[in-house]
Every structure is written in structure tokens, then in C-alpha cells.
Amino acid sequence: MSKKKHFELDQPLRHPDHHRPVSRRDFLGQGFRTGMATILGGSIFSMFANPRNAHAALSSDLEDLRIINGGPCDVSAKGAEKIPFICFDLAGGANIAGSNVLVGKQGGQMDFLGTAGYNKQGLPGDMIPSAGTGFVNTDLGLAFHSDSGMLRGILEKISSGTAAATNGAVIPARSENDTGNNPHNPMYGINKAGANGSLLALIGSRSSDSGGNSMAPSAMINPEVRPTKVDRPSDVTGLVDVGDLVGLLSQDDTVAVMESMYRISNAKLSRVNTRVSADTVIKDMLRCGYMKSADLADRFGNPADLNPEADPDIVGPSGIFTSAELSGDGEFRKTASAMKLVVEGYAGAGTITMGGYDYHTGDRATGEIRDLRAGRCIGACLEYAARRNQSLMIYVFSDGSVFSNGMIDDSVEGRGKGVWTGDNQQTAASFFLVYNPAGRPQLLGGSVDEQARHQQLGFMRSSGDVETTSSPAANNVNLLVETVVLNYLALHGEQDSFAKLFPNHGLGTLIDTMTAFAPIR
């Protein structure tokens, strides 16, 4: 019998040099697992303070409460109107530097590493991205290896126009291998920077404090905006539940009934003394509860309107995913659900965790197949933003990384590249992409050389290892998160507020140095 050449896409990864998986993170990183709060309208008739006084009426008298952002009952339909933000948490220690996104020395991505450095990052001598070799692709602004699995996946899902309006930056930075204890997740910081949604602040594909595999920096965590778990279309439609009344009445009649509930209860509360010191606060909370129920029924009386599977831009003959892709791959369903909520503004930011990226399995094919799928998911988010004429920031990270010992996998899926031999945090990096409907985001810097240094925030040694003194983020995952949040603020022209929002930040005087792009808003 012939020996199996690689692991299938969703097959668990068993490593003889790893302990048996015992934690959720172990199971996720090795692919044994693929990587909810609910907003309620309430039980309708039980909410009436006096049902005999119910009478439907027009809503004009309630508009100030309903739509004025920051009013007594803040139920703005548009959220914070900040740039949507999605991060991909590749659990297990994926390769990013070299074989996917190019990372160079002090001069930037095109200040190429040595042959041994690229060999360590999985590229044999005849595939290194040196000058004139043809192994550099800049279709997305950010330079990728031309045979990158992630790049191939992204380009499968996006149009040439979407690619031309995209740019990115890479951050060489060490993080611990195979652990969720890296405080990698930036979503609380992104929320503090202003990201919010019309339904909820944050979503994540896992039921964790960060919404993903890796933790969030403890200093940034805000329990009030803990991510809501969303990893499938039913989670999206389940976010809005207005009870059975919509099935019994038309949507307009349902809204009218709920508005009547507000008026009746408001009149009742005006005649009641709760005998509590916070009387006004309690009454406002009750009033706004009724008002928000009416608003939910008005905007989301048909939860199917939120269903990514019913969105022709997401699935179908002209959709980003085919029906077979969406029905047959849970990672695609997870991505479709998150991008629908975030890009449409229902959520301010989201984490998509993808498992099985601890792929140092003694072959190259296993990792290539999984990188390709991650790229397809990243590309789907970019393309959906383009179809919605909405800007988007995507951040990709993993807990640790891998290295190659130079052996070659000549199988079809191995593509003649170096096998992934084991974990190595020294070769780690993260990157982000920004889509701007108005055109490709512009790098800071008055010259090509300066722009190159803003596109690569830090650098690697010729040996293919992170130079740990090259940036504040290079050897500190907390500061890597701060760098990402800083760049999110900078896209809005708000980098000056970074020090006010995060007074104990660790970027020192290097805020300008660690910023990649000019504002796009």
C-alpha cells in the first residue's frame, strides 16, 4: 500500500512530537474541530401595561427616540459608520512570511532575504523571490509570493477592480507556538476605536472572550461588548427574534402594536413612583426596551432579510460562493455569515477562526490546501465589500509559525516547495489588507523607499527570522495588537486619538513609523 501523501482539507492533524490534544485550542489548531447572544422582541402581549388601552398609530411621534443616534433610545440603524473590520485567526501556527506574504530586511519587502532564509520559510532556491525571478506578485499592492496559496485563493474570489482598490501591510512579529494564550485578538481595541454595529458591537466564530482562538489583551477587554458567537447562517437569522406576532400580523401591523405598547407603558410609568433612587434611569430603561422592540420589528420583521444564503451577491449564479461551496464547506458558511453582518454594518467587527493550521506534517500539500481555503475566505470578504461599495480592513494572524528543513514535496498539491517540518515562532508575521471603493489606499512616505518601510512595519534578518528589535510589535504580541488598532484609527484620520484612547500604550514615539496608510475616510 502506498503511503498517504498529505492530509485532506478537514482531516485532523496528528503530530508524533505533540501531546495528545486536550484543550479546545489543541483540538482547533490540529483540526479536530472546525473553528449566542440573541436580540429579543419579547413575548408580545405580556408586555402590555394595560392591554385594553392598546391602539395602533403612526410612528412620527416616536421618530426622535427611534432614529436619532445618541438620543434617549439610541437605536441608530447604521451603527457607528466606521470602517468594517474582520480578522482571521488561523489556529495552530500557519505560515505567513515568505511563502505567502513577502517579508524582507530593513528596506522593506523587496529588500530580499538570503537563500537560506527563504529556504527556512519553505521556498527552494529555484522559487526564491529575488530580483528578476518572477516570483513576486503585487496585484493587491502588498507583495505576495506569486505561488502563494493564500494569494491564489484571494484572486479566485475577487475581481480585478477589487484587487486594484486594495493595499496592505505586513508586520514581522514573533508569537508563541500552538497556544491561545497569545493576546493576538484586536477586536476590543477596534471597538474602543469606534467600531460598532446597528445590532451588536462584535461577533466571533467561537464562544470565547475574544470570539476567536487567541486571547485579547487583558487591558482592552470590555465585558459589555463581548463578541456574540456567529459561525453559520442560522446564527445570523437567529440574532433577531420578534416572537410569533409577525407570523400572525403583517410587519406594519406588528410595528404598530409594539409602538402602542410603548405609549401605553410610557403613560403607565409616568403615574408610577418606583420608590428607587434611580427612578428616572429605571423608567428610561423600560421605555427604551419597548421602543427598541418596535424598532427591531420595523427593521428586521423578516429575519430572512439577514440570511447570507439568500443574498445573491454571496451565493448563486453570480454570487461569490457557488451553492455547492456554501453547502459543502463550513468555513465558507462561517465566512459568509461574518462578512454579511460586518460589511452591512450590523456588527462593527468580527473574528473568523479557522482550525487546522498546525500543519507541519512532513509534507507541503497539507498546508498549501489550507492556505488556499483561507485565501478564498479572505477574498470573499474583500469582494463582498466591493459589491456593497463599502471599505473594509482585514487582519490575518496565527499563533506562532512553521519552518522547513529544505526537503521538497514534489506532489501536485506540494507544488515543489519545502515541507513544513516543525513549529518556529521566529518566522512568524501578521498582515492586513484594506479595500477602499474610491481607489487603492496610499502608503505614507514621500519616496518609494519610505513607502516600502511603511508597508513592512519591522523587518527580518537575512536568515528568515524576525529581528526582534525592528519594531515595538516584533517581540510583543500586545504591541502587535496596538499597532493594528493604530492603523485602523489612521484609516479614519484619527491616529492622534490613539494616545488618548490607550494612554498606557507601548508604541512610544514610533506612532508615525508604525502607521502604514493615509486616511481613506
MOVEN-V334335 format. One record per backbone hydrogen bond with DSSP energy under -0.5 kcal/mol. CO is the residue of the C=O (numbers start at 1). NH is the residue of the N-H. Records with the same first field share a line. If there is no record, write none. Layout:
CO=NH ; NH
//
This chain:
8=11
12=14
13=15
14=16
15=18
23=27
24=28
25=29
26=30
27=32 ; 33
28=31 ; 356
29=358
30=13
38=40
39=241
42=44
43=47
44=47
45=48
50=53
51=54
59=62 ; 63
60=63
62=65 ; 66
63=67 ; 68
64=68
67=69
68=71
73=75
76=79
78=81
84=393
85=350
86=395
87=89 ; 352
88=90 ; 397
89=91 ; 354
90=93 ; 94 ; 399
91=357
96=100 ; 101
97=99
100=145
101=98
104=460
105=108
108=111
110=112
111=105
114=118
115=119
116=120
117=121
118=123
119=122
120=404
121=99
122=124 ; 418
124=127
125=128
128=130
130=133
135=146
137=144
138=141
140=142
142=140
143=102
144=137
145=148
148=152
149=153
150=154
151=155
152=156
153=157
154=157 ; 158
159=163
160=164
161=165
162=165
163=166
164=440
165=436
167=434
169=432
170=457
171=430
176=179
179=182
180=215
182=184 ; 215
185=217
186=190
187=191
188=192
189=193
190=195
191=194
196=80
200=348
201=348 ; 349
202=228
203=351
204=230
206=208
209=227
211=205 ; 206
215=185
217=220 ; 221
218=221
222=225
223=226
228=204
232=235 ; 236
233=237
234=238
236=239
237=240
239=39 ; 241
241=41
242=245
244=247 ; 248
245=248 ; 249
250=254
251=255
252=256
253=257
254=258
255=259
256=260
257=261
258=262
259=263
260=264
261=265
262=266
263=267
264=268
265=269
266=270
267=271
268=271
269=272
272=274
276=279
278=282
279=283
280=284
281=285
282=286
283=287
284=288
285=289
286=290
287=291
288=292
289=293
290=294
291=295
292=296
293=297
294=298
295=299
296=300
297=301
301=303
302=305
303=306
304=307
307=310
308=311
310=312
311=314 ; 315
313=320
314=321
316=319
321=316
322=326
323=327
324=328
325=329
329=333
330=334
331=335
332=336
333=337
334=338
335=339
336=340
337=341
338=342
339=343
340=344
341=346 ; 347
342=345
345=198
346=199 ; 200
348=85
349=203
350=87
351=205 ; 353
352=89
354=91
357=359
359=361
363=420
364=368
365=369
366=370
367=371
368=372
369=373
370=374
371=375
372=376
373=377
374=378
375=379
376=380
377=381
378=382
379=383
380=384
381=385
382=386
383=387
384=388
385=390
386=389
391=84
392=435
393=86
394=433
395=88
396=431
397=90
398=400
399=178
401=424
403=421 ; 422
407=419
408=410
409=416 ; 417
411=415 ; 416
414=417
417=409
419=421
420=362
422=403
424=427
425=428
426=466
427=97
428=173
430=171
431=396
432=169
433=394
434=167
435=392
436=439
442=518
447=451
448=452
449=453
450=454
451=455
452=456
455=170
456=458
459=467
461=464
462=114 ; 117
465=461
466=468
467=470
471=474
472=475
473=476
474=174
476=480
477=481
478=482
479=483
480=484
481=485
482=486
483=487
484=488
485=489
486=490
487=491
488=492
489=492 ; 494
490=493
491=520 ; 521
494=497
495=498
497=501
498=502
500=503
502=505
507=510
510=514
512=515
516=444
//
